[in-house]
Amino acid sequence: MRALMVRKDEGVFCAIVGNPGRVFTQYVRIDSPGKGPFVTQKKMANGDMDLYSKPMLRGIDPYPLKRAVNHMLRIGRKNGITKAAKQFLIEAKK
């Protein structure tokens, strides 16, 4: 698991990215839909994840995964989080 900056059509966002599967890579991001939870789990094709993402940095060091996970859990508690995203983040925290 790692924290990455991902570029998509809707802009650039930070995501906690899991290990790649056979076809897709699962990730959790902070979304801002009109209704529903803010923190959701989504998936992207492995090739697109490699092409459109780069490591998230804090200065010159990689951004700490535990800090990013805690941030997303805190936002999820306040604004809503899906069950799958919460389980993914708790597993990433270990």
TAHU-V991598 format. One record per residue. N is the residue number from 1. PHI is phi in degrees with one decimal (999 if undefined). Layout:
# TAHU-V991598
n = (N:N)
phi = (PHI:PHI)
This chain:
# TAHU-V991598
n = (1:2:3:4:5:6:7:8:9:10:11:12:13:14:15:16:17:18:19:20:21:22:23:24:25:26:27:28:29:30:31:32:33:34:35:36:37:38:39:40:41:42:43:44:45:46:47:48:49:50:51:52:53:54:55:56:57:58:59:60:61:62:63:64:65:66:67:68:69:70:71:72:73:74:75:76:77:78:79:80:81:82:83:84:85:86:87:88:89:90:91:92:93:94)
phi = (999:-156.6:-98.5:-131.0:-96.5:-120.8:-101.8:-139.3:-60.6:-84.4:124.7:-103.6:-143.6:-96.3:-145.3:-93.6:-108.5:-85.8:-73.0:-67.2:-91.2:-70.1:-120.5:-117.2:-115.1:-87.2:-147.4:-117.7:-138.4:-88.6:-111.3:-129.9:-74.9:-64.9:-134.9:99.1:-70.9:-85.3:-99.9:-131.3:-102.7:-135.1:-140.5:-140.2:-61.9:-57.5:-63.8:-67.8:-63.3:-67.1:-76.8:-106.1:-128.3:-145.8:-63.3:-82.7:-116.4:-124.1:75.2:-107.4:-95.9:-64.3:-65.7:-63.8:-63.1:-62.4:-67.4:-65.9:-64.2:-61.3:-63.3:-68.4:-65.0:-64.5:-65.7:-65.3:-63.7:-80.4:-114.4:109.1:-146.9:-76.9:-63.7:-64.2:-66.7:-64.3:-64.3:-61.1:-69.9:-65.5:-67.2:-70.2:-71.9:-70.5)
